[in-house]
């Protein structure tokens, strides 16, 4: 017997604006694949479910091969709560790929739309804040875009 699957639904939570320095090439385990590290230097976020600041000191590691990269970022955010501010550990992993036709435009600093740039991530949050426990009990996904000196990620909670 086949049962109907639940269609996914998403609630917009907030938009992260994460300031990053230029990536530092680290090297690769195999030819044509390179590991890079981009230090996170700060930022902010706001939206209907959460707002606050991004702490400096985290980083974004990515392994790229051609027009595809696997992303692995870890950093701290400080979210405003009714009691003040609470620290939240963020682990954000995903994929970035670009249409071959858009590579030159992106390198020239031109805008590349989401139809040509697949920049999707999945989040895991950890915090001691009872008020923010909802972050640790759901799956979140992000739709990201690059901007000069930062990455902007719209974060959605999967219902």
C-alpha positions in Angstrom: 0.0 0.0 0.0 1.3 3.4 -1.0 0.6 6.3 1.4 0.6 9.9 0.4 3.6 11.8 1.5 3.3 15.1 3.3 4.2 18.1 1.1 7.0 20.0 2.7 6.2 23.4 4.1 8.6 26.2 5.2 8.4 29.1 7.6 10.7 32.0 7.0 12.7 32.5 10.2 15.4 35.2 9.5 18.1 36.4 7.1 21.7 36.1 8.1 24.2 38.6 6.7 27.6 37.0 7.4 30.7 39.1 6.8 33.6 37.1 5.4 37.2 37.8 4.4 38.6 36.6 1.1 39.1 32.8 1.0 42.6 31.4 1.7 43.6 28.4 -0.4 44.7 25.5 1.8 45.2 22.8 -0.9 43.5 19.7 -2.0 43.8 15.9 -1.5 43.4 15.3 -5.2 44.2 17.3 -8.3 41.7 19.9 -9.4 40.0 19.9 -6.0 40.9 22.6 -3.6 40.2 23.2 0.1 39.7 26.9 1.0 39.0 28.7 4.3 37.1 32.1 4.6 37.3 33.7 8.0 34.0 35.0 9.4 34.4 38.5 10.8 30.9 39.4 12.0 27.5 40.3 10.7 23.9 40.4 11.8 20.5 38.8 11.2 16.9 39.6 11.6 13.5 38.3 10.7 10.1 37.3 12.1 11.5 34.6 14.4 14.9 35.8 15.4 17.4 38.7 15.3 20.9 39.5 16.6 24.5 39.6 15.6 27.1 37.2 14.1 30.3 36.9 16.2 33.6 37.1 14.6 36.0 34.1 14.8 34.2 31.4 12.9 34.9 30.2 9.5 33.6 28.7 6.2 35.6 25.8 4.8 34.8 24.7 1.2 36.1 22.1 -1.1 35.7 22.9 -4.8 36.1 21.0 -8.0 35.1 23.0 -11.1 31.8 24.8 -10.8 30.8 22.8 -7.7 31.8 23.3 -4.0 30.8 21.5 -0.8 30.4 23.9 2.1 31.1 23.5 5.8 30.7 26.6 8.0 30.8 27.0 11.8 30.3 30.1 13.8 28.5 31.7 16.7 25.5 34.0 16.7 24.1 36.1 19.6 20.3 36.1 19.5 18.1 38.7 21.2 15.8 37.1 23.8 13.4 38.3 26.4 16.2 37.8 28.9 18.9 39.6 26.9 21.2 37.8 24.5 21.9 34.1 24.1 24.8 32.4 22.3 23.9 29.9 19.6 26.4 27.6 17.9 25.7 27.3 14.1 26.8 24.5 11.9 25.9 25.1 8.3 26.6 22.7 5.5 25.6 22.6 1.9 26.4 22.9 -1.8 27.3 25.7 -4.2 27.2 25.3 -7.9 27.0 27.7 -10.8 25.9 27.4 -14.4 28.9 27.5 -16.7 27.3 30.4 -18.5 27.4 32.5 -15.4 30.9 32.0 -14.1 32.5 34.9 -16.0 29.7 37.3 -14.8 30.1 36.2 -11.2 33.9 36.7 -11.4 33.3 40.2 -12.8 31.2 41.1 -9.8 27.9 41.0 -11.6 24.7 39.8 -10.1 23.9 36.1 -10.7 20.4 35.0 -9.9 19.3 31.9 -8.0 18.2 30.3 -11.3 21.9 30.2 -12.3 23.4 29.7 -8.8 22.5 26.8 -6.6 23.6 27.9 -3.1 21.7 25.8 -0.5 22.5 24.8 3.0 21.2 22.9 6.0 21.6 24.1 9.6 22.1 22.6 13.0 21.8 24.9 16.0 22.8 24.4 19.6 22.1 26.6 22.6 21.6 26.5 26.3 18.8 29.1 26.0 15.4 27.6 26.9 13.7 30.3 25.0 15.6 29.3 21.8 15.2 25.6 22.2 12.9 25.6 19.1 16.1 26.1 17.1 17.5 22.8 18.3 14.4 20.8 17.6 13.7 21.5 13.9 15.4 21.2 10.6 16.4 24.5 8.9 17.5 25.1 5.4 19.0 28.2 3.8 19.0 29.8 0.4 22.2 31.8 0.0 23.6 34.4 -2.2 27.1 36.1 -2.3 27.5 39.8 -1.9 30.8 41.7 -1.8 32.4 40.8 1.5 29.5 38.8 2.8 27.2 35.8 2.4 23.5 36.4 2.8 21.4 33.4 3.8 17.6 33.3 4.1 16.8 30.7 6.7 13.6 28.7 6.7 12.3 26.1 9.3 10.9 23.0 7.8 7.4 22.3 9.2 
